[in-house]
Amino acid sequence: MKLLHIIATPRAARSRTLQISNAFLERLHSKRPESEVRTRDLFAEDLPPVDGQNMDSKYRLMVGRPIDPDHAESWAHIETLIEEFLAADVYLITAPMWNFSIPYALKYYIDAIVQPRYLFGYNEHGVPVGLVHGKRMVCVTSRGGDYSLGSPMHSFDAEESYLRQIFGFVGIVDFHCVNAQPMDQSPTVCAAAIESAKQAACSLADDLAGAYTLA
Ligand SMILES: Cc1cc2nc3c(=O)[nH]c(=O)nc-3n(C[C@H](O)[C@H](O)[C@H](O)COP(=O)(O)O)c2cc1C
């Protein structure tokens, strides 16, 4: 099993979200030591531009035209990211809530990889269809407040809904979310929420370990 871990917090060892994802990875490793984990740490690296030549290429692809050969070198950076994404069987996304949604580095990554002909296409009626099939995604988020079902802030949670929507759009419908909340209240409440999220994440790791046969 090949897992791609996409990290979208700049807080490294101080990140609460990452603590939960690490619990998931440790449990998975204990059950499936043969799993390959690749990490893309979005705040620690430069992503390819999503403008200029690459924007021109995107619009050409959208209407079924080939990429301008002069733009191929620039496009190759986007393709490298896409190939890495498509090579994975399972995705783990580590993303705190930022302004009710995802951190900008994750949005940038999504804008870079969600490309026509690679992650989605169009059917004979011109309706977009996802091209990424048979994959599983686990999104681990943490947030300062509480957006759980029934809480007064629930409708403000544009993070889980967006992640479910954009990755569902490309075909990833085996989608699971673990949300640690509320983080920015008392230390006791925060610690309890992290513990509960770790348990939920480990339970998803157990399920994943059982779902995949040895590679
Ligand atoms: C730029 C920024 C925006 C944030 N926006 C929100 C928000 O809209 N709602 C919320 O509940 N918490 C918000 N927070 C708090 C974080 O979601 C929370 O502290 C989270 O646990 C941080 O995760 P980390 O420790 O993995 O970085 C924000 C934090 C930052 C840095």
The ligand as an SDF file (V2000), in Angstrom:
LIG
                    3D

 31 33  0  0  0  0  0  0  0  0999 V2000
   -4.3050   31.6540   10.0880 C   0  0  0  0  0  0  0  0  0  0  0  0
   -5.1600   30.8980   11.0810 C   0  0  0  0  0  0  0  0  0  0  0  0
   -6.5430   30.8840   10.9120 C   0  0  0  0  0  0  0  0  0  0  0  0
   -7.3470   30.1760   11.7980 C   0  0  0  0  0  0  0  0  0  0  0  0
   -8.7050   30.1540   11.5780 N   0  0  0  0  0  0  0  0  0  0  0  0
   -9.4970   29.4470   12.4100 C   0  0  0  0  0  0  0  0  0  0  0  0
  -10.9110   29.3810   12.1810 C   0  0  0  0  0  0  0  0  0  0  0  0
  -11.4600   29.9090   11.2300 O   0  0  0  0  0  0  0  0  0  0  0  0
  -11.6550   28.6820   13.0660 N   0  0  0  0  0  0  0  0  0  0  0  0
  -11.1110   28.0360   14.1470 C   0  0  0  0  0  0  0  0  0  0  0  0
  -11.8510   27.4110   14.8920 O   0  0  0  0  0  0  0  0  0  0  0  0
   -9.7680   28.0630   14.3590 N   0  0  0  0  0  0  0  0  0  0  0  0
   -8.9590   28.7440   13.5280 C   0  0  0  0  0  0  0  0  0  0  0  0
   -7.6000   28.7680   13.7450 N   0  0  0  0  0  0  0  0  0  0  0  0
   -7.0390   27.9770   14.8550 C   0  0  0  0  0  0  0  0  0  0  0  0
   -6.4960   26.6230   14.3760 C   0  0  0  0  0  0  0  0  0  0  0  0
   -7.4130   25.9480   13.5380 O   0  0  0  0  0  0  0  0  0  0  0  0
   -6.1710   25.7160   15.5620 C   0  0  0  0  0  0  0  0  0  0  0  0
   -5.3460   26.3620   16.4860 O   0  0  0  0  0  0  0  0  0  0  0  0
   -5.5490   24.4170   15.0970 C   0  0  0  0  0  0  0  0  0  0  0  0
   -5.5710   23.4700   16.1430 O   0  0  0  0  0  0  0  0  0  0  0  0
   -4.0880   24.6120   14.6240 C   0  0  0  0  0  0  0  0  0  0  0  0
   -3.6020   23.3840   14.1600 O   0  0  0  0  0  0  0  0  0  0  0  0
   -2.0320   23.0210   14.2020 P   0  0  0  0  0  0  0  0  0  0  0  0
   -1.6470   22.9690   15.6510 O   0  0  0  0  0  0  0  0  0  0  0  0
   -1.9720   21.6860   13.5480 O   0  0  0  0  0  0  0  0  0  0  0  0
   -1.3260   24.0700   13.4160 O   0  0  0  0  0  0  0  0  0  0  0  0
   -6.7730   29.4810   12.8800 C   0  0  0  0  0  0  0  0  0  0  0  0
   -5.3590   29.4940   13.0560 C   0  0  0  0  0  0  0  0  0  0  0  0
   -4.5770   30.1920   12.1620 C   0  0  0  0  0  0  0  0  0  0  0  0
   -3.0670   30.1850   12.3370 C   0  0  0  0  0  0  0  0  0  0  0  0
  1  2  1  0
  2  3  1  0
  2 30  2  0
  3  4  2  0
  4  5  1  0
  4 28  1  0
  5  6  2  0
  6  7  1  0
  6 13  1  0
  7  8  2  0
  7  9  1  0
  9 10  1  0
 10 11  2  0
 10 12  1  0
 12 13  2  0
 13 14  1  0
 14 15  1  0
 14 28  1  0
 15 16  1  0
 16 17  1  0
 16 18  1  0
 18 19  1  0
 18 20  1  0
 20 21  1  0
 20 22  1  0
 22 23  1  0
 23 24  1  0
 24 25  2  0
 24 26  1  0
 24 27  1  0
 28 29  2  0
 29 30  1  0
 30 31  1  0
M  END
$$$$
